Amino acid sequence: MTNQADGFLSTKHLLGIKYIQKKDIELIFRTADEFKQVINRPIKKVPSLRDITIANLFFENSTRTKLSFELAEKRLSADVINFSAASSSVKKGETLLDTVNNILSMKVDMVVMRHPSPGAHFFLSKHIDANIINAGDGTHEHPTQALLDAFSMQEKLGNLSKKKIVIIGDIKHSRVALSNIFCLQKLGAEVKVCGPPTLIPKNIHHLGIGVEYDIDKALAWCDVANILRIQLERQDIKYIPSLREYAMFFGVNKERLDRLDKEIVIMHPGPINRGVEITSDVADSDHSIILQQVENGVAVRMAVLYLLANKRGNVLGN
Ligand code: CP
């Protein structure tokens, strides 16, 4: 790294986008720009976190976030240990704090955690000394997803001030939606959400965003459509009559995009339910930056890990 240290994050942990400032986001993006160059070099690894041990604690399923953090940590030369709740002693009744304290006593410096309970990271941050990074807490926040989404939008469109972003789908159960809203607002974008009324929280306008129930109007308004999946696993009652009906009224398909008099950027945090919230011809089209989001995820997570370690005074020169 060359000049990334021209600032420090204002926080010790990354618990949510709500708790960081615009200047933190800009610093993460500047640092991610540099790491993106690193991971596209023939030698993709730097020694920055050689003296740091990171525990990835996943109490919920993940493909992208888990692999992306692990790769980011390895590209930074950190020592990495992985924990999955399904094969752990959590099943025997151990508390979250006991589990984490046992792991920390193995001299772990940073914890990346996904947990089904909103606020689990905040609770831990009051009891342990390690840096905590939220990799998704229930329906609350998914800060690194929002950072990589905004970074990818900025790469495509430049400064996001006044850009129009619509988040479409199951807003009610989505941690990606809330983190995206906080992040995009801090960067000056205009944000709307769109979906069936049953999947949009009643008081969401208190966040200062627009609500649109007509998908065609939402697409006509926006520069970027960030499309979310229906989270059936979090729904204890039926919020929509059927996935087929959802696809008909809220699915983003080529016919809908062809009716627009402009091109819009298509995004999706994954995992995709092809044929439900997005059709394959849209997901795989030139307008889609879904795989760029995944690529940028590694650089953005490297930046977050690096900057939190830098604040501890624990990084090596590259
Ligand atoms: N976008 C995202 O969080 O995907 P995973 O659940 O696979 O990590």
py3Dmol code that shows the C-alpha trace and the ligand (Angstrom):
import py3Dmol

protein = """\
ATOM      1  CA  MET A   1       0.000   0.000   0.000  1.00  0.00           C
ATOM      2  CA  THR A   2       1.225   3.478  -0.725  1.00  0.00           C
ATOM      3  CA  ASN A   3      -0.812   6.352   0.656  1.00  0.00           C
ATOM      4  CA  GLN A   4      -3.838   4.679   2.229  1.00  0.00           C
ATOM      5  CA  ALA A   5      -2.819   5.746   5.716  1.00  0.00           C
ATOM      6  CA  ASP A   6      -3.878   9.345   5.092  1.00  0.00           C
ATOM      7  CA  GLY A   7      -6.638   8.783   7.595  1.00  0.00           C
ATOM      8  CA  PHE A   8      -7.988   6.450  10.259  1.00  0.00           C
ATOM      9  CA  LEU A   9     -11.455   5.008  10.648  1.00  0.00           C
ATOM     10  CA  SER A  10     -13.474   6.732  13.337  1.00  0.00           C
ATOM     11  CA  THR A  11     -14.516   3.395  14.865  1.00  0.00           C
ATOM     12  CA  LYS A  12     -12.844   0.330  16.377  1.00  0.00           C
ATOM     13  CA  HIS A  13     -15.508  -2.034  15.017  1.00  0.00           C
ATOM     14  CA  LEU A  14     -17.663  -2.210  11.904  1.00  0.00           C
ATOM     15  CA  LEU A  15     -21.034  -2.956  13.516  1.00  0.00           C
ATOM     16  CA  GLY A  16     -23.174  -1.206  10.915  1.00  0.00           C
ATOM     17  CA  ILE A  17     -23.147   1.615   8.363  1.00  0.00           C
ATOM     18  CA  LYS A  18     -25.326   3.599  10.764  1.00  0.00           C
ATOM     19  CA  TYR A  19     -22.347   3.964  13.110  1.00  0.00           C
ATOM     20  CA  ILE A  20     -19.723   5.158  10.608  1.00  0.00           C
ATOM     21  CA  GLN A  21     -19.261   8.501   8.923  1.00  0.00           C
ATOM     22  CA  LYS A  22     -19.093   9.594   5.284  1.00  0.00           C
ATOM     23  CA  LYS A  23     -15.344  10.150   5.669  1.00  0.00           C
ATOM     24  CA  ASP A  24     -14.958   6.522   6.851  1.00  0.00           C
ATOM     25  CA  ILE A  25     -16.758   5.288   3.734  1.00  0.00           C
ATOM     26  CA  GLU A  26     -14.583   7.471   1.493  1.00  0.00           C
ATOM     27  CA  LEU A  27     -11.418   6.204   3.222  1.00  0.00           C
ATOM     28  CA  ILE A  28     -12.561   2.587   2.784  1.00  0.00           C
ATOM     29  CA  PHE A  29     -13.204   3.263  -0.933  1.00  0.00           C
ATOM     30  CA  ARG A  30      -9.792   4.902  -1.471  1.00  0.00           C
ATOM     31  CA  THR A  31      -8.114   1.978   0.251  1.00  0.00           C
ATOM     32  CA  ALA A  32     -10.218  -0.557  -1.691  1.00  0.00           C
ATOM     33  CA  ASP A  33      -9.140   1.126  -4.947  1.00  0.00           C
ATOM     34  CA  GLU A  34      -5.541   0.339  -4.043  1.00  0.00           C
ATOM     35  CA  PHE A  35      -6.310  -3.222  -2.967  1.00  0.00           C
ATOM     36  CA  LYS A  36      -8.221  -3.799  -6.211  1.00  0.00           C
ATOM     37  CA  GLN A  37      -4.976  -3.068  -8.038  1.00  0.00           C
ATOM     38  CA  VAL A  38      -3.155  -5.491  -5.713  1.00  0.00           C
ATOM     39  CA  ILE A  39      -5.562  -8.382  -6.358  1.00  0.00           C
ATOM     40  CA  ASN A  40      -5.254  -7.893 -10.096  1.00  0.00           C
ATOM     41  CA  ARG A  41      -1.448  -8.186  -9.999  1.00  0.00           C
ATOM     42  CA  PRO A  42       0.346 -11.489 -10.722  1.00  0.00           C
ATOM     43  CA  ILE A  43       1.312 -11.581  -7.023  1.00  0.00           C
ATOM     44  CA  LYS A  44      -1.968 -10.902  -5.247  1.00  0.00           C
ATOM     45  CA  LYS A  45      -0.735 -11.027  -1.681  1.00  0.00           C
ATOM     46  CA  VAL A  46       0.663  -8.348   0.657  1.00  0.00           C
ATOM     47  CA  PRO A  47       2.141  -8.891   4.143  1.00  0.00           C
ATOM     48  CA  SER A  48       0.074  -6.155   5.866  1.00  0.00           C
ATOM     49  CA  LEU A  49      -1.725  -8.365   8.422  1.00  0.00           C
ATOM     50  CA  ARG A  50       1.060 -10.923   8.921  1.00  0.00           C
ATOM     51  CA  ASP A  51       0.872 -10.579  12.721  1.00  0.00           C
ATOM     52  CA  ILE A  52      -2.933 -10.622  12.918  1.00  0.00           C
ATOM     53  CA  THR A  53      -5.192 -13.610  13.608  1.00  0.00           C
ATOM     54  CA  ILE A  54      -8.788 -13.397  12.425  1.00  0.00           C
ATOM     55  CA  ALA A  55     -11.682 -15.669  13.404  1.00  0.00           C
ATOM     56  CA  ASN A  56     -14.559 -16.017  10.940  1.00  0.00           C
ATOM     57  CA  LEU A  57     -17.582 -17.005  13.021  1.00  0.00           C
ATOM     58  CA  PHE A  58     -20.586 -17.964  10.915  1.00  0.00           C
ATOM     59  CA  PHE A  59     -23.720 -18.802  12.901  1.00  0.00           C
ATOM     60  CA  GLU A  60     -25.778 -18.596   9.672  1.00  0.00           C
ATOM     61  CA  ASN A  61     -25.229 -19.887   6.138  1.00  0.00           C
ATOM     62  CA  SER A  62     -23.119 -17.897   3.686  1.00  0.00           C
ATOM     63  CA  THR A  63     -21.320 -18.442   0.403  1.00  0.00           C
ATOM     64  CA  ARG A  64     -20.134 -15.043  -0.882  1.00  0.00           C
ATOM     65  CA  THR A  65     -19.463 -13.214   2.374  1.00  0.00           C
ATOM     66  CA  LYS A  66     -17.615 -16.081   4.048  1.00  0.00           C
ATOM     67  CA  LEU A  67     -15.399 -16.868   1.050  1.00  0.00           C
ATOM     68  CA  SER A  68     -14.828 -13.198   0.297  1.00  0.00           C
ATOM     69  CA  PHE A  69     -13.680 -12.411   3.874  1.00  0.00           C
ATOM     70  CA  GLU A  70     -11.469 -15.499   3.960  1.00  0.00           C
ATOM     71  CA  LEU A  71      -9.841 -14.575   0.658  1.00  0.00           C
ATOM     72  CA  ALA A  72      -9.415 -10.954   1.751  1.00  0.00           C
ATOM     73  CA  GLU A  73      -7.731 -12.112   4.979  1.00  0.00           C
ATOM     74  CA  LYS A  74      -5.409 -14.483   3.126  1.00  0.00           C
ATOM     75  CA  ARG A  75      -4.497 -11.820   0.533  1.00  0.00           C
ATOM     76  CA  LEU A  76      -3.457  -9.664   3.512  1.00  0.00           C
ATOM     77  CA  SER A  77      -1.380 -12.560   4.977  1.00  0.00           C
ATOM     78  CA  ALA A  78      -3.466 -12.832   8.172  1.00  0.00           C
ATOM     79  CA  ASP A  79      -3.753 -16.131  10.059  1.00  0.00           C
ATOM     80  CA  VAL A  80      -7.334 -17.323   9.663  1.00  0.00           C
ATOM     81  CA  ILE A  81      -9.533 -19.674  11.674  1.00  0.00           C
ATOM     82  CA  ASN A  82     -13.050 -20.605  10.610  1.00  0.00           C
ATOM     83  CA  PHE A  83     -15.990 -21.534  12.785  1.00  0.00           C
ATOM     84  CA  SER A  84     -19.362 -22.768  11.642  1.00  0.00           C
ATOM     85  CA  ALA A  85     -22.180 -23.025  14.186  1.00  0.00           C
ATOM     86  CA  ALA A  86     -23.626 -26.157  12.582  1.00  0.00           C
ATOM     87  CA  SER A  87     -20.560 -28.244  13.552  1.00  0.00           C
ATOM     88  CA  SER A  88     -19.753 -26.511  16.870  1.00  0.00           C
ATOM     89  CA  SER A  89     -20.517 -26.848  20.579  1.00  0.00           C
ATOM     90  CA  VAL A  90     -23.169 -24.111  20.223  1.00  0.00           C
ATOM     91  CA  LYS A  91     -25.439 -27.093  19.599  1.00  0.00           C
ATOM     92  CA  LYS A  92     -24.596 -28.271  23.145  1.00  0.00           C
ATOM     93  CA  GLY A  93     -25.940 -25.070  24.708  1.00  0.00           C
ATOM     94  CA  GLU A  94     -22.834 -22.853  24.931  1.00  0.00           C
ATOM     95  CA  THR A  95     -23.617 -19.108  25.003  1.00  0.00           C
ATOM     96  CA  LEU A  96     -22.387 -16.712  22.316  1.00  0.00           C
ATOM     97  CA  LEU A  97     -20.145 -14.912  24.817  1.00  0.00           C
ATOM     98  CA  ASP A  98     -18.605 -18.172  26.079  1.00  0.00           C
ATOM     99  CA  THR A  99     -18.023 -19.385  22.515  1.00  0.00           C
ATOM    100  CA  VAL A 100     -16.336 -16.131  21.501  1.00  0.00           C
ATOM    101  CA  ASN A 101     -14.277 -15.828  24.714  1.00  0.00           C
ATOM    102  CA  ASN A 102     -12.968 -19.368  24.201  1.00  0.00           C
ATOM    103  CA  ILE A 103     -11.948 -18.507  20.656  1.00  0.00           C
ATOM    104  CA  LEU A 104     -10.361 -15.217  21.759  1.00  0.00           C
ATOM    105  CA  SER A 105      -8.264 -16.970  24.398  1.00  0.00           C
ATOM    106  CA  MET A 106      -6.458 -18.567  21.446  1.00  0.00           C
ATOM    107  CA  LYS A 107      -5.043 -15.028  20.845  1.00  0.00           C
ATOM    108  CA  VAL A 108      -7.427 -13.835  18.131  1.00  0.00           C
ATOM    109  CA  ASP A 109      -7.251 -10.141  17.183  1.00  0.00           C
ATOM    110  CA  MET A 110     -10.300  -9.673  14.954  1.00  0.00           C
ATOM    111  CA  VAL A 111     -13.697 -11.335  14.705  1.00  0.00           C
ATOM    112  CA  VAL A 112     -15.785 -11.452  11.534  1.00  0.00           C
ATOM    113  CA  MET A 113     -19.223 -12.689  12.528  1.00  0.00           C
ATOM    114  CA  ARG A 114     -22.539 -13.536  10.899  1.00  0.00           C
ATOM    115  CA  HIS A 115     -25.323 -14.130  13.403  1.00  0.00           C
ATOM    116  CA  PRO A 116     -29.120 -14.471  13.113  1.00  0.00           C
ATOM    117  CA  SER A 117     -29.793 -12.093  16.045  1.00  0.00           C
ATOM    118  CA  PRO A 118     -29.852  -8.366  15.295  1.00  0.00           C
ATOM    119  CA  GLY A 119     -27.499  -6.642  17.732  1.00  0.00           C
ATOM    120  CA  ALA A 120     -25.372  -9.716  18.533  1.00  0.00           C
ATOM    121  CA  HIS A 121     -22.261  -7.811  17.387  1.00  0.00           C
ATOM    122  CA  PHE A 122     -23.145  -4.759  19.444  1.00  0.00           C
ATOM    123  CA  PHE A 123     -23.541  -6.983  22.517  1.00  0.00           C
ATOM    124  CA  LEU A 124     -20.156  -8.620  21.908  1.00  0.00           C
ATOM    125  CA  SER A 125     -18.443  -5.276  21.377  1.00  0.00           C
ATOM    126  CA  LYS A 126     -19.317  -4.382  24.991  1.00  0.00           C
ATOM    127  CA  HIS A 127     -17.625  -7.534  26.331  1.00  0.00           C
ATOM    128  CA  ILE A 128     -14.534  -8.290  24.251  1.00  0.00           C
ATOM    129  CA  ASP A 129     -11.417  -6.420  23.183  1.00  0.00           C
ATOM    130  CA  ALA A 130     -11.031  -7.765  19.602  1.00  0.00           C
ATOM    131  CA  ASN A 131     -12.226  -5.747  16.592  1.00  0.00           C
ATOM    132  CA  ILE A 132     -15.644  -6.976  15.461  1.00  0.00           C
ATOM    133  CA  ILE A 133     -16.858  -6.877  11.883  1.00  0.00           C
ATOM    134  CA  ASN A 134     -20.524  -7.519  11.193  1.00  0.00           C
ATOM    135  CA  ALA A 135     -20.928  -9.959   8.300  1.00  0.00           C
ATOM    136  CA  GLY A 136     -24.725  -9.813   8.665  1.00  0.00           C
ATOM    137  CA  ASP A 137     -26.923  -9.759  11.782  1.00  0.00           C
ATOM    138  CA  GLY A 138     -30.393 -11.133  11.145  1.00  0.00           C
ATOM    139  CA  THR A 139     -32.633  -8.612   9.415  1.00  0.00           C
ATOM    140  CA  HIS A 140     -30.599  -5.652  10.716  1.00  0.00           C
ATOM    141  CA  GLU A 141     -27.363  -4.708   8.877  1.00  0.00           C
ATOM    142  CA  HIS A 142     -24.835  -6.158   6.414  1.00  0.00           C
ATOM    143  CA  PRO A 143     -22.334  -3.295   6.269  1.00  0.00           C
ATOM    144  CA  THR A 144     -19.660  -4.769   3.995  1.00  0.00           C
ATOM    145  CA  GLN A 145     -22.333  -5.694   1.445  1.00  0.00           C
ATOM    146  CA  ALA A 146     -23.518  -2.069   1.383  1.00  0.00           C
ATOM    147  CA  LEU A 147     -19.934  -0.834   1.065  1.00  0.00           C
ATOM    148  CA  LEU A 148     -19.173  -3.138  -1.862  1.00  0.00           C
ATOM    149  CA  ASP A 149     -22.503  -2.240  -3.482  1.00  0.00           C
ATOM    150  CA  ALA A 150     -21.845   1.510  -3.220  1.00  0.00           C
ATOM    151  CA  PHE A 151     -18.210   1.040  -4.316  1.00  0.00           C
ATOM    152  CA  SER A 152     -19.437  -0.862  -7.397  1.00  0.00           C
ATOM    153  CA  MET A 153     -22.050   1.814  -8.179  1.00  0.00           C
ATOM    154  CA  GLN A 154     -19.421   4.541  -7.847  1.00  0.00           C
ATOM    155  CA  GLU A 155     -17.058   2.629 -10.145  1.00  0.00           C
ATOM    156  CA  LYS A 156     -19.812   2.525 -12.764  1.00  0.00           C
ATOM    157  CA  LEU A 157     -21.408   5.975 -12.345  1.00  0.00           C
ATOM    158  CA  GLY A 158     -18.829   8.172 -10.592  1.00  0.00           C
ATOM    159  CA  ASN A 159     -19.829  10.287  -7.583  1.00  0.00           C
ATOM    160  CA  LEU A 160     -23.158   9.031  -6.202  1.00  0.00           C
ATOM    161  CA  SER A 161     -24.429  12.449  -5.128  1.00  0.00           C
ATOM    162  CA  LYS A 162     -27.998  12.861  -6.514  1.00  0.00           C
ATOM    163  CA  LYS A 163     -27.850   9.476  -8.276  1.00  0.00           C
ATOM    164  CA  LYS A 164     -31.187   7.655  -8.109  1.00  0.00           C
ATOM    165  CA  ILE A 165     -31.053   4.183  -6.594  1.00  0.00           C
ATOM    166  CA  VAL A 166     -34.042   1.888  -6.159  1.00  0.00           C
ATOM    167  CA  ILE A 167     -33.865  -1.167  -3.923  1.00  0.00           C
ATOM    168  CA  ILE A 168     -36.446  -3.704  -5.065  1.00  0.00           C
ATOM    169  CA  GLY A 169     -37.896  -6.709  -3.255  1.00  0.00           C
ATOM    170  CA  ASP A 170     -38.199  -8.036   0.274  1.00  0.00           C
ATOM    171  CA  ILE A 171     -37.209  -4.889   2.147  1.00  0.00           C
ATOM    172  CA  LYS A 172     -38.850  -6.058   5.380  1.00  0.00           C
ATOM    173  CA  HIS A 173     -36.478  -9.000   5.921  1.00  0.00           C
ATOM    174  CA  SER A 174     -33.374  -7.514   4.294  1.00  0.00           C
ATOM    175  CA  ARG A 175     -30.244  -6.421   6.160  1.00  0.00           C
ATOM    176  CA  VAL A 176     -28.780  -5.472   2.772  1.00  0.00           C
ATOM    177  CA  ALA A 177     -31.574  -2.934   2.245  1.00  0.00           C
ATOM    178  CA  LEU A 178     -31.039  -1.115   5.549  1.00  0.00           C
ATOM    179  CA  SER A 179     -27.248  -0.963   5.193  1.00  0.00           C
ATOM    180  CA  ASN A 180     -27.604   0.192   1.572  1.00  0.00           C
ATOM    181  CA  ILE A 181     -30.040   2.932   2.590  1.00  0.00           C
ATOM    182  CA  PHE A 182     -27.669   4.275   5.290  1.00  0.00           C
ATOM    183  CA  CYS A 183     -24.623   4.064   3.000  1.00  0.00           C
ATOM    184  CA  LEU A 184     -26.227   5.639  -0.068  1.00  0.00           C
ATOM    185  CA  GLN A 185     -27.761   8.454   1.969  1.00  0.00           C
ATOM    186  CA  LYS A 186     -24.364   9.248   3.511  1.00  0.00           C
ATOM    187  CA  LEU A 187     -22.964   9.467  -0.028  1.00  0.00           C
ATOM    188  CA  GLY A 188     -25.730  11.866  -1.119  1.00  0.00           C
ATOM    189  CA  ALA A 189     -27.743   9.509  -3.356  1.00  0.00           C
ATOM    190  CA  GLU A 190     -31.539   9.595  -3.653  1.00  0.00           C
ATOM    191  CA  VAL A 191     -33.011   6.288  -2.499  1.00  0.00           C
ATOM    192  CA  LYS A 192     -36.367   4.607  -3.065  1.00  0.00           C
ATOM    193  CA  VAL A 193     -37.574   1.149  -2.156  1.00  0.00           C
ATOM    194  CA  CYS A 194     -40.043  -0.853  -4.234  1.00  0.00           C
ATOM    195  CA  GLY A 195     -41.940  -4.039  -3.515  1.00  0.00           C
ATOM    196  CA  PRO A 196     -45.304  -5.413  -2.395  1.00  0.00           C
ATOM    197  CA  PRO A 197     -46.779  -3.378   0.517  1.00  0.00           C
ATOM    198  CA  THR A 198     -46.532  -6.455   2.779  1.00  0.00           C
ATOM    199  CA  LEU A 199     -42.744  -6.551   2.289  1.00  0.00           C
ATOM    200  CA  ILE A 200     -42.099  -2.838   2.929  1.00  0.00           C
ATOM    201  CA  PRO A 201     -41.910  -1.782   6.617  1.00  0.00           C
ATOM    202  CA  LYS A 202     -44.743   0.622   7.487  1.00  0.00           C
ATOM    203  CA  ASN A 203     -42.530   3.378   8.902  1.00  0.00           C
ATOM    204  CA  ILE A 204     -39.718   3.224   6.373  1.00  0.00           C
ATOM    205  CA  HIS A 205     -40.378   6.800   5.196  1.00  0.00           C
ATOM    206  CA  HIS A 206     -38.939   7.925   8.567  1.00  0.00           C
ATOM    207  CA  LEU A 207     -35.541   7.020   7.075  1.00  0.00           C
ATOM    208  CA  GLY A 208     -36.046   9.826   4.528  1.00  0.00           C
ATOM    209  CA  ILE A 209     -36.463   7.591   1.490  1.00  0.00           C
ATOM    210  CA  GLY A 210     -39.218   7.248  -1.119  1.00  0.00           C
ATOM    211  CA  VAL A 211     -41.519   4.257  -1.523  1.00  0.00           C
ATOM    212  CA  GLU A 212     -42.804   3.088  -4.917  1.00  0.00           C
ATOM    213  CA  TYR A 213     -45.172   0.133  -5.273  1.00  0.00           C
ATOM    214  CA  ASP A 214     -45.174   0.156  -9.094  1.00  0.00           C
ATOM    215  CA  ILE A 215     -42.072  -1.617 -10.419  1.00  0.00           C
ATOM    216  CA  ASP A 216     -42.297   0.016 -13.865  1.00  0.00           C
ATOM    217  CA  LYS A 217     -42.379   3.516 -12.355  1.00  0.00           C
ATOM    218  CA  ALA A 218     -39.470   2.601 -10.064  1.00  0.00           C
ATOM    219  CA  LEU A 219     -37.362   1.371 -12.982  1.00  0.00           C
ATOM    220  CA  ALA A 220     -38.213   4.475 -15.044  1.00  0.00           C
ATOM    221  CA  TRP A 221     -37.068   6.697 -12.140  1.00  0.00           C
ATOM    222  CA  CYS A 222     -33.760   5.086 -11.246  1.00  0.00           C
ATOM    223  CA  ASP A 223     -30.141   5.035 -12.446  1.00  0.00           C
ATOM    224  CA  VAL A 224     -29.489   1.802 -10.535  1.00  0.00           C
ATOM    225  CA  ALA A 225     -31.805  -1.060  -9.556  1.00  0.00           C
ATOM    226  CA  ASN A 226     -30.479  -3.146  -6.667  1.00  0.00           C
ATOM    227  CA  ILE A 227     -32.675  -6.240  -6.683  1.00  0.00           C
ATOM    228  CA  LEU A 228     -33.138  -8.384  -3.566  1.00  0.00           C
ATOM    229  CA  ARG A 229     -34.440 -11.900  -3.183  1.00  0.00           C
ATOM    230  CA  ILE A 230     -37.547 -12.939  -1.273  1.00  0.00           C
ATOM    231  CA  GLN A 231     -36.240 -14.301   2.037  1.00  0.00           C
ATOM    232  CA  LEU A 232     -38.639 -17.193   2.519  1.00  0.00           C
ATOM    233  CA  GLU A 233     -36.477 -18.572   5.348  1.00  0.00           C
ATOM    234  CA  ARG A 234     -37.220 -15.472   7.482  1.00  0.00           C
ATOM    235  CA  GLN A 235     -40.972 -15.415   6.795  1.00  0.00           C
ATOM    236  CA  ASP A 236     -43.124 -17.035   9.464  1.00  0.00           C
ATOM    237  CA  ILE A 237     -46.307 -16.062   7.629  1.00  0.00           C
ATOM    238  CA  LYS A 238     -47.071 -15.699   3.935  1.00  0.00           C
ATOM    239  CA  TYR A 239     -46.373 -12.160   2.755  1.00  0.00           C
ATOM    240  CA  ILE A 240     -47.056 -12.854  -0.933  1.00  0.00           C
ATOM    241  CA  PRO A 241     -49.576 -15.201  -2.574  1.00  0.00           C
ATOM    242  CA  SER A 242     -46.917 -17.090  -4.581  1.00  0.00           C
ATOM    243  CA  LEU A 243     -43.461 -16.673  -6.091  1.00  0.00           C
ATOM    244  CA  ARG A 244     -45.079 -16.884  -9.539  1.00  0.00           C
ATOM    245  CA  GLU A 245     -47.270 -13.884  -8.765  1.00  0.00           C
ATOM    246  CA  TYR A 246     -44.288 -11.999  -7.270  1.00  0.00           C
ATOM    247  CA  ALA A 247     -42.311 -12.613 -10.477  1.00  0.00           C
ATOM    248  CA  MET A 248     -45.204 -11.310 -12.554  1.00  0.00           C
ATOM    249  CA  PHE A 249     -45.679  -8.052 -10.614  1.00  0.00           C
ATOM    250  CA  PHE A 250     -42.180  -7.313  -9.231  1.00  0.00           C
ATOM    251  CA  GLY A 251     -39.735  -9.464 -11.191  1.00  0.00           C
ATOM    252  CA  VAL A 252     -37.188  -7.518 -13.248  1.00  0.00           C
ATOM    253  CA  ASN A 253     -37.220  -8.942 -16.770  1.00  0.00           C
ATOM    254  CA  LYS A 254     -36.010  -7.918 -20.223  1.00  0.00           C
ATOM    255  CA  GLU A 255     -39.474  -6.786 -21.374  1.00  0.00           C
ATOM    256  CA  ARG A 256     -39.615  -4.296 -18.512  1.00  0.00           C
ATOM    257  CA  LEU A 257     -36.100  -2.978 -19.253  1.00  0.00           C
ATOM    258  CA  ASP A 258     -36.798  -2.754 -23.007  1.00  0.00           C
ATOM    259  CA  ARG A 259     -39.733  -0.443 -22.277  1.00  0.00           C
ATOM    260  CA  LEU A 260     -37.409   2.117 -20.615  1.00  0.00           C
ATOM    261  CA  ASP A 261     -35.998   4.982 -22.671  1.00  0.00           C
ATOM    262  CA  LYS A 262     -32.601   4.652 -20.944  1.00  0.00           C
ATOM    263  CA  GLU A 263     -30.148   2.072 -19.669  1.00  0.00           C
ATOM    264  CA  ILE A 264     -29.973   1.344 -15.968  1.00  0.00           C
ATOM    265  CA  VAL A 265     -27.397  -0.532 -13.901  1.00  0.00           C
ATOM    266  CA  ILE A 266     -28.611  -3.884 -12.558  1.00  0.00           C
ATOM    267  CA  MET A 267     -27.293  -5.172  -9.217  1.00  0.00           C
ATOM    268  CA  HIS A 268     -28.063  -8.065  -6.900  1.00  0.00           C
ATOM    269  CA  PRO A 269     -26.217  -9.018  -3.689  1.00  0.00           C
ATOM    270  CA  GLY A 270     -26.869 -12.744  -4.250  1.00  0.00           C
ATOM    271  CA  PRO A 271     -27.911 -15.425  -3.856  1.00  0.00           C
ATOM    272  CA  ILE A 272     -30.140 -14.998  -6.929  1.00  0.00           C
ATOM    273  CA  ASN A 273     -33.454 -16.749  -7.388  1.00  0.00           C
ATOM    274  CA  ARG A 274     -33.463 -16.809 -11.183  1.00  0.00           C
ATOM    275  CA  GLY A 275     -36.950 -16.426 -12.624  1.00  0.00           C
ATOM    276  CA  VAL A 276     -38.343 -14.932  -9.404  1.00  0.00           C
ATOM    277  CA  GLU A 277     -36.927 -11.451  -8.643  1.00  0.00           C
ATOM    278  CA  ILE A 278     -34.742 -11.352 -11.785  1.00  0.00           C
ATOM    279  CA  THR A 279     -34.695 -13.279 -15.050  1.00  0.00           C
ATOM    280  CA  SER A 280     -31.503 -14.857 -16.394  1.00  0.00           C
ATOM    281  CA  ASP A 281     -31.434 -12.594 -19.462  1.00  0.00           C
ATOM    282  CA  VAL A 282     -31.235  -9.575 -17.105  1.00  0.00           C
ATOM    283  CA  ALA A 283     -28.875 -11.118 -14.537  1.00  0.00           C
ATOM    284  CA  ASP A 284     -26.426 -12.152 -17.257  1.00  0.00           C
ATOM    285  CA  SER A 285     -26.828  -9.039 -19.449  1.00  0.00           C
ATOM    286  CA  ASP A 286     -24.276  -6.295 -20.112  1.00  0.00           C
ATOM    287  CA  HIS A 287     -26.261  -4.012 -17.777  1.00  0.00           C
ATOM    288  CA  SER A 288     -25.656  -6.342 -14.843  1.00  0.00           C
ATOM    289  CA  ILE A 289     -22.657  -5.752 -12.568  1.00  0.00           C
ATOM    290  CA  ILE A 290     -23.451  -8.672 -10.264  1.00  0.00           C
ATOM    291  CA  LEU A 291     -20.091 -10.394 -10.700  1.00  0.00           C
ATOM    292  CA  GLN A 292     -18.198  -7.082 -10.409  1.00  0.00           C
ATOM    293  CA  GLN A 293     -19.924  -6.700  -7.021  1.00  0.00           C
ATOM    294  CA  VAL A 294     -18.439 -10.035  -5.959  1.00  0.00           C
ATOM    295  CA  GLU A 295     -14.964  -9.074  -7.230  1.00  0.00           C
ATOM    296  CA  ASN A 296     -15.146  -5.709  -5.466  1.00  0.00           C
ATOM    297  CA  GLY A 297     -16.229  -7.468  -2.268  1.00  0.00           C
ATOM    298  CA  VAL A 298     -12.737  -8.856  -1.765  1.00  0.00           C
ATOM    299  CA  ALA A 299     -11.046  -5.458  -2.222  1.00  0.00           C
ATOM    300  CA  VAL A 300     -13.565  -3.676   0.016  1.00  0.00           C
ATOM    301  CA  ARG A 301     -13.218  -6.301   2.768  1.00  0.00           C
ATOM    302  CA  MET A 302      -9.420  -6.105   2.515  1.00  0.00           C
ATOM    303  CA  ALA A 303      -9.768  -2.350   3.019  1.00  0.00           C
ATOM    304  CA  VAL A 304     -12.015  -2.738   6.082  1.00  0.00           C
ATOM    305  CA  LEU A 305      -9.715  -5.326   7.699  1.00  0.00           C
ATOM    306  CA  TYR A 306      -6.611  -3.308   6.884  1.00  0.00           C
ATOM    307  CA  LEU A 307      -8.022  -0.040   8.232  1.00  0.00           C
ATOM    308  CA  LEU A 308      -9.286  -1.594  11.479  1.00  0.00           C
ATOM    309  CA  ALA A 309      -5.883  -3.249  12.016  1.00  0.00           C
ATOM    310  CA  ASN A 310      -4.161   0.036  11.113  1.00  0.00           C
ATOM    311  CA  LYS A 311      -6.123   1.778  13.855  1.00  0.00           C
ATOM    312  CA  ARG A 312      -4.766  -0.813  16.310  1.00  0.00           C
ATOM    313  CA  GLY A 313      -1.270  -0.001  15.020  1.00  0.00           C
ATOM    314  CA  ASN A 314      -0.904  -3.600  13.850  1.00  0.00           C
ATOM    315  CA  VAL A 315      -0.117  -3.409  10.135  1.00  0.00           C
ATOM    316  CA  LEU A 316       3.164  -4.009   8.374  1.00  0.00           C
ATOM    317  CA  GLY A 317       4.368  -2.046   5.331  1.00  0.00           C
ATOM    318  CA  ASN A 318       3.837  -3.793   1.976  1.00  0.00           C
TER     319      ASN A 318
END
"""
ligand_1 = """\
8
CP
N -24.671 -11.391 -0.314
C -24.511 -12.293 0.698
O -24.484 -11.933 1.878
O -24.396 -13.581 0.287
P -24.108 -14.822 1.260
O -25.327 -15.014 2.115
O -23.851 -15.982 0.326
O -22.909 -14.479 2.093
"""
view = py3Dmol.view(width=600, height=400)
view.addModel(protein, "pdb")
view.setStyle({"model": 0}, {"cartoon": {"style": "trace"}})
view.addModel(ligand_1, "xyz")
view.setStyle({"model": 1}, {"stick": {}})
view.zoomTo()
view.show()
